[in-house]
Amino acid sequence: MSSGVYKRTKEHLEQMKRNGYQKGNKFGFKKGYIPKNAFKKGSIPWSKGKKCPQLSGENNSQWKGGKHINNGYVLIFKPRHPFCDHRRYVREHRLIIEKQIGRFLFPEEECHHINKIKGDNRPQNLMVFVNKSAHLRFEGKGKIKSKEIIFDGRKL
């Protein structure tokens, strides 16, 4: 609507001046004006820390069964896993190996797909090394100490 539709009373103009209104400004406010109800630095938003259980997980309309593929790796939704990522997903091959050896894998332990297909997570196709250097030595020359292999799917 145009600006002439509303009748401005003297009280209304005085209130606008008190609130920082300036006639020549494009937006009608003084430079640096901050409204009283504005979000201030250090304020905590109302939604901080609140969760919507009725819209998360299986109740969400976008839910696809808790499986997700990223860079060829299959990720499984496991929010209570101690080594899940920031989105609460764990790589499926790590879960399969953890089930085989009966404990959680530490972040420094490296998994290897024998046939180089990231989505093939059969236990016969997986190996686990103590660290990244042992994994790289295995891929480079194939010579590695047996104590550096935690799990070898070729022996199943």
MOCORPE-V122801 format. One record per residue. N is the residue number from 1. RES is the residue in one small letter. PSI is psi in degrees with one decimal (none if undefined). OMEGA is omega in degrees with one decimal (* if undefined). NEAR is the number of other ideal C-beta (glycine too) atoms within 12 Angstrom. Layout:
n=N res=RES psi=PSI omega=OMEGA near=NEAR
n=N res=RES psi=PSI omega=OMEGA near=NEAR
This chain:
n=1 res=m psi=154.3 omega=-179.9 near=5
n=2 res=s psi=163.8 omega=-175.0 near=5
n=3 res=s psi=-18.5 omega=-176.5 near=9
n=4 res=g psi=-1.7 omega=-175.9 near=7
n=5 res=v psi=-39.9 omega=-177.0 near=7
n=6 res=y psi=138.5 omega=178.3 near=10
n=7 res=k psi=125.6 omega=-179.7 near=10
n=8 res=r psi=123.9 omega=178.4 near=16
n=9 res=t psi=168.1 omega=179.9 near=10
n=10 res=k psi=-40.5 omega=178.8 near=10
n=11 res=e psi=-40.3 omega=179.9 near=11
n=12 res=h psi=-42.6 omega=179.0 near=14
n=13 res=l psi=-37.2 omega=177.8 near=16
n=14 res=e psi=-39.7 omega=178.0 near=12
n=15 res=q psi=-39.9 omega=178.4 near=13
n=16 res=m psi=-39.0 omega=177.9 near=20
n=17 res=k psi=-40.6 omega=178.1 near=18
n=18 res=r psi=-34.4 omega=-179.0 near=13
n=19 res=n psi=0.1 omega=175.1 near=18
n=20 res=g psi=13.3 omega=-179.8 near=20
n=21 res=y psi=136.9 omega=178.4 near=20
n=22 res=q psi=125.2 omega=-170.1 near=16
n=23 res=k psi=-39.2 omega=-174.9 near=15
n=24 res=g psi=-16.4 omega=-176.1 near=10
n=25 res=n psi=145.9 omega=-178.3 near=14
n=26 res=k psi=-42.6 omega=-177.1 near=9
n=27 res=f psi=-5.8 omega=176.7 near=13
n=28 res=g psi=11.7 omega=179.5 near=17
n=29 res=f psi=154.3 omega=178.0 near=19
n=30 res=k psi=152.4 omega=176.8 near=19
n=31 res=k psi=132.4 omega=-179.4 near=12
n=32 res=g psi=2.0 omega=179.9 near=10
n=33 res=y psi=132.1 omega=176.5 near=18
n=34 res=i psi=119.8 omega=178.6 near=14
n=35 res=p psi=154.8 omega=-176.8 near=14
n=36 res=k psi=-32.3 omega=-177.5 near=10
n=37 res=n psi=14.6 omega=-177.5 near=8
n=38 res=a psi=156.5 omega=176.8 near=12
n=39 res=f psi=120.6 omega=-177.0 near=12
n=40 res=k psi=155.0 omega=179.3 near=11
n=41 res=k psi=131.3 omega=-179.5 near=7
n=42 res=g psi=-10.7 omega=178.7 near=6
n=43 res=s psi=146.2 omega=-179.9 near=10
n=44 res=i psi=126.5 omega=179.9 near=11
n=45 res=p psi=152.9 omega=-176.2 near=10
n=46 res=w psi=-26.7 omega=-175.8 near=8
n=47 res=s psi=-1.1 omega=-177.4 near=8
n=48 res=k psi=124.7 omega=177.0 near=8
n=49 res=g psi=-4.7 omega=180.0 near=8
n=50 res=k psi=138.3 omega=179.3 near=11
n=51 res=k psi=157.0 omega=179.0 near=12
n=52 res=c psi=83.4 omega=-177.8 near=11
n=53 res=p psi=-24.5 omega=-179.8 near=11
n=54 res=q psi=-14.4 omega=-179.6 near=10
n=55 res=l psi=4.1 omega=-177.2 near=13
n=56 res=s psi=157.2 omega=177.7 near=18
n=57 res=g psi=-131.6 omega=-175.4 near=19
n=58 res=e psi=-20.6 omega=-179.2 near=14
n=59 res=n psi=-10.1 omega=-178.9 near=12
n=60 res=n psi=144.2 omega=-179.4 near=15
n=61 res=s psi=-20.2 omega=-179.9 near=10
n=62 res=q psi=2.6 omega=-175.5 near=12
n=63 res=w psi=130.8 omega=-177.9 near=14
n=64 res=k psi=29.1 omega=176.3 near=14
n=65 res=g psi=5.8 omega=177.4 near=13
n=66 res=g psi=7.8 omega=177.4 near=23
n=67 res=k psi=143.1 omega=-177.6 near=20
n=68 res=h psi=141.8 omega=178.9 near=23
n=69 res=i psi=127.2 omega=-179.7 near=16
n=70 res=n psi=118.9 omega=-178.1 near=17
n=71 res=n psi=32.4 omega=178.7 near=10
n=72 res=g psi=-16.3 omega=179.3 near=17
n=73 res=y psi=139.8 omega=177.2 near=24
n=74 res=v psi=125.0 omega=179.3 near=26
n=75 res=l psi=139.4 omega=179.9 near=29
n=76 res=i psi=137.1 omega=179.6 near=29
n=77 res=f psi=110.2 omega=178.5 near=26
n=78 res=k psi=83.2 omega=-174.5 near=24
n=79 res=p psi=-23.2 omega=-177.6 near=18
n=80 res=r psi=3.6 omega=179.2 near=10
n=81 res=h psi=135.8 omega=-176.4 near=22
n=82 res=p psi=-21.8 omega=-178.5 near=16
n=83 res=f psi=32.8 omega=177.1 near=21
n=84 res=c psi=160.5 omega=180.0 near=21
n=85 res=d psi=-174.9 omega=-175.7 near=20
n=86 res=h psi=-20.7 omega=177.4 near=8
n=87 res=r psi=3.8 omega=177.7 near=16
n=88 res=r psi=33.9 omega=175.6 near=19
n=89 res=y psi=150.7 omega=176.5 near=24
n=90 res=v psi=144.1 omega=178.7 near=34
n=91 res=r psi=136.5 omega=-173.6 near=34
n=92 res=e psi=-38.3 omega=-178.0 near=33
n=93 res=h psi=-32.2 omega=176.9 near=35
n=94 res=r psi=-38.6 omega=177.9 near=37
n=95 res=l psi=-39.1 omega=-180.0 near=29
n=96 res=i psi=-42.1 omega=178.5 near=28
n=97 res=i psi=-40.2 omega=177.8 near=36
n=98 res=e psi=-38.3 omega=177.6 near=28
n=99 res=k psi=-37.7 omega=-178.8 near=19
n=100 res=q psi=-42.6 omega=-176.1 near=25
n=101 res=i psi=-12.1 omega=174.5 near=23
n=102 res=g psi=21.5 omega=176.6 near=10
n=103 res=r psi=168.2 omega=176.7 near=16
n=104 res=f psi=145.3 omega=173.1 near=21
n=105 res=l psi=138.4 omega=176.7 near=30
n=106 res=f psi=156.0 omega=-177.5 near=19
n=107 res=p psi=-29.4 omega=-178.4 near=17
n=108 res=e psi=-13.2 omega=178.7 near=16
n=109 res=e psi=129.8 omega=-173.5 near=28
n=110 res=e psi=136.5 omega=175.9 near=31
n=111 res=c psi=150.0 omega=-178.8 near=40
n=112 res=h psi=131.7 omega=173.4 near=35
n=113 res=h psi=119.6 omega=-174.4 near=30
n=114 res=i psi=-43.9 omega=-178.6 near=26
n=115 res=n psi=10.2 omega=175.7 near=16
n=116 res=k psi=11.0 omega=176.7 near=13
n=117 res=i psi=113.6 omega=-173.0 near=16
n=118 res=k psi=-26.7 omega=-178.4 near=22
n=119 res=g psi=-8.7 omega=180.0 near=20
n=120 res=d psi=96.2 omega=-172.9 near=21
n=121 res=n psi=34.4 omega=174.0 near=30
n=122 res=r psi=145.3 omega=179.0 near=20
n=123 res=p psi=-30.3 omega=179.3 near=26
n=124 res=q psi=-15.4 omega=-176.8 near=19
n=125 res=n psi=4.2 omega=-173.0 near=25
n=126 res=l psi=147.0 omega=173.3 near=39
n=127 res=m psi=152.8 omega=177.2 near=36
n=128 res=v psi=133.8 omega=179.1 near=34
n=129 res=f psi=158.5 omega=-177.8 near=30
n=130 res=v psi=-40.0 omega=-179.0 near=26
n=131 res=n psi=179.5 omega=-176.5 near=21
n=132 res=k psi=-36.2 omega=-178.1 near=18
n=133 res=s psi=-38.6 omega=177.0 near=16
n=134 res=a psi=-38.6 omega=178.2 near=28
n=135 res=h psi=-44.9 omega=-179.9 near=24
n=136 res=l psi=-38.1 omega=176.8 near=18
n=137 res=r psi=-38.4 omega=178.6 near=20
n=138 res=f psi=-43.2 omega=-179.3 near=27
n=139 res=e psi=-33.2 omega=-177.9 near=19
n=140 res=g psi=-65.1 omega=-174.9 near=11
n=141 res=k psi=-21.2 omega=-177.5 near=9
n=142 res=g psi=-4.5 omega=180.0 near=13
n=143 res=k psi=122.8 omega=-178.3 near=12
n=144 res=i psi=149.7 omega=178.1 near=24
n=145 res=k psi=145.6 omega=-177.5 near=12
n=146 res=s psi=-26.8 omega=-179.6 near=13
n=147 res=k psi=-12.1 omega=177.9 near=10
n=148 res=e psi=-7.4 omega=177.5 near=24
n=149 res=i psi=121.2 omega=179.1 near=27
n=150 res=i psi=-41.9 omega=-178.2 near=31
n=151 res=f psi=132.1 omega=178.5 near=32
n=152 res=d psi=110.5 omega=-178.6 near=25
n=153 res=g psi=-15.5 omega=179.7 near=26
n=154 res=r psi=-21.9 omega=-177.7 near=16
n=155 res=k psi=-2.1 omega=180.0 near=13
n=156 res=l psi=none omega=* near=15
